[in-house]
Structures are given as structure tokens and as C-alpha cells.
């Protein structure tokens, strides 16, 4: 939230933790050592958590959160996510956890022929 209020840039959740740790480290060491914090992902990958953190609004719809972040931040929705709601659903099977191994074996048999 601090980075957003100062720069309008949204950090993803992992990078925000790294930034916070770096801040604490620098405070404890009074800038004795140089620090670099690298972002590891897009904030849009964790849109709900990022939006809820910077806005203090509890919104559970990931797609709404992406749209809100797009309006609030200095980064736009990545092209790979921008049209995701318009894309066809490719994987429709829903299985129980305990059926996972059998499901994988059966799918592999469909793809691989045993001649």
C-alpha cells in the first residue's frame, strides 16, 4: 500500500513482501548495505488481494478487481488477461482429488497408443 500511495504502482503480493522485508532490513542497518528488490509477478495475477490491500474494500470478484486496478494504477491489464472472459473454456472436467491419479492415467491412455 505504501508503494501504491507514493507511486501509483501496484506490487504483486510476493514483491510487496520482499519490499517490506527490504524496508525493515534498511531500517535495522541504517542504509549500511545497498538493497535491490525485484518484482516477481504482475499485480494482476493477484488482482483481488492487491486491490483489497490498496483500496481497503473487500471485493471478491477477480475480474472486477482487475478492472479497478487498471483504473487506479500506472499499469494496464496485461494483454494475456485482458480478454480472458471472452475466451472459450477449454478444460471442463471437474474431478475429486482422490480420483486424480486415475484421471491422469486415463487421459494419458487417450493420447498415447500402446501398440
C-alpha positions as CSV (number, residue, x, y, z in Angstrom):
1,X,0.0,0.0,0.0
2,X,2.9,2.4,0.8
3,X,4.4,1.9,-2.7
4,X,1.0,2.5,-4.3
5,X,0.3,5.7,-2.3
6,X,3.7,7.1,-3.3
7,X,3.9,6.0,-6.9
8,X,0.5,4.6,-8.1
9,X,2.4,1.4,-8.9
10,X,0.9,-1.8,-7.7
11,X,3.2,-4.6,-6.5
12,X,2.2,-8.2,-6.6
13,X,1.8,-9.9,-3.2
14,X,5.2,-11.6,-3.3
15,X,7.0,-8.5,-4.3
16,X,5.2,-6.5,-1.6
17,X,6.5,-8.9,1.0
18,X,10.1,-8.5,-0.5
19,X,9.7,-4.8,-0.5
20,X,8.6,-4.8,3.2
21,X,11.5,-7.1,4.2
22,X,13.9,-4.8,2.4
23,X,12.4,-1.7,4.2
24,X,12.8,-3.4,7.6
25,X,16.4,-4.5,6.7
26,X,17.3,-1.0,5.7
27,X,15.9,0.5,8.9
28,X,17.8,-2.0,11.0
29,X,21.0,-1.5,9.2
30,X,20.6,2.3,8.6
31,X,21.2,2.0,4.9
32,X,24.6,0.4,5.6
33,X,24.1,-2.1,2.8
34,X,22.7,-1.5,-0.7
35,X,19.4,-3.4,-1.4
36,X,17.7,-4.4,-4.6
37,X,14.2,-5.8,-4.6
38,X,13.0,-7.4,-7.8
39,X,9.3,-7.8,-8.7
40,X,8.4,-11.4,-9.4
41,X,4.9,-11.2,-11.0
42,X,2.2,-8.8,-12.2
43,X,-0.2,-7.4,-9.6
44,X,-2.9,-8.6,-12.0
45,X,-2.0,-12.2,-11.2
46,X,-3.3,-11.5,-7.6
47,X,-5.8,-8.7,-8.5
48,X,-8.2,-9.4,-5.7
49,X,-5.6,-9.3,-3.0
50,X,-3.8,-6.3,-4.4
51,X,-7.0,-4.3,-4.9
52,X,-8.3,-5.2,-1.5
53,X,-5.0,-4.1,0.1
54,X,-4.7,-0.8,-1.6
55,X,-8.4,0.2,-1.5
56,X,-9.4,-1.2,1.9
57,X,-12.5,-2.5,0.0
58,X,-13.4,-6.2,0.3
59,X,-14.2,-7.2,-3.3
60,X,-14.1,-10.9,-4.2
61,X,-14.6,-10.8,-8.0
62,X,-11.2,-11.2,-9.5
63,X,-12.3,-9.7,-12.8
64,X,-13.8,-6.6,-11.2
65,X,-10.6,-6.2,-9.3
66,X,-8.5,-6.3,-12.5
67,X,-10.7,-3.6,-13.9
68,X,-10.4,-1.5,-10.8
69,X,-6.6,-1.9,-10.7
70,X,-6.5,-0.8,-14.4
71,X,-8.2,2.5,-13.5
72,X,-6.1,3.1,-10.3
73,X,-2.6,2.1,-11.2
74,X,0.1,3.1,-13.7
75,X,0.0,-0.3,-15.4
76,X,-2.7,-1.7,-17.6
77,X,-4.1,-5.2,-17.6
78,X,-1.7,-7.4,-19.5
79,X,-2.9,-8.5,-22.9
80,X,-2.9,-12.1,-21.9
81,X,-5.5,-11.4,-19.3
82,X,-7.4,-8.5,-20.9
83,X,-9.8,-10.7,-22.9
84,X,-9.9,-13.8,-20.7
85,X,-13.7,-13.5,-20.1
86,X,-14.2,-13.7,-23.9
87,X,-12.1,-16.8,-24.4
88,X,-13.7,-20.3,-24.7
89,X,-13.4,-22.6,-21.7
90,X,-11.0,-25.3,-22.8
91,X,-11.0,-27.6,-19.8
92,X,-14.4,-28.5,-18.5
93,X,-13.7,-31.7,-16.5
94,X,-14.1,-31.4,-12.7
95,X,-12.8,-34.3,-10.6
96,X,-12.4,-35.2,-7.0
97,X,-8.9,-35.1,-5.6
98,X,-9.0,-38.8,-4.8
99,X,-9.7,-39.6,-8.5
100,X,-6.7,-37.5,-9.8
101,X,-4.3,-40.4,-10.5
102,X,-6.9,-42.5,-12.3
103,X,-8.0,-39.4,-14.3
104,X,-4.4,-38.7,-15.4
105,X,-3.8,-42.3,-16.4
106,X,-6.9,-42.4,-18.5
107,X,-6.1,-39.1,-20.2
108,X,-2.6,-40.4,-20.9
109,X,-4.1,-43.6,-22.5
110,X,-6.2,-41.4,-24.7
111,X,-3.1,-39.6,-26.0
112,X,-0.6,-42.4,-26.1
113,X,-1.4,-45.6,-28.1
114,X,0.0,-48.9,-26.7
115,X,0.7,-50.8,-29.9
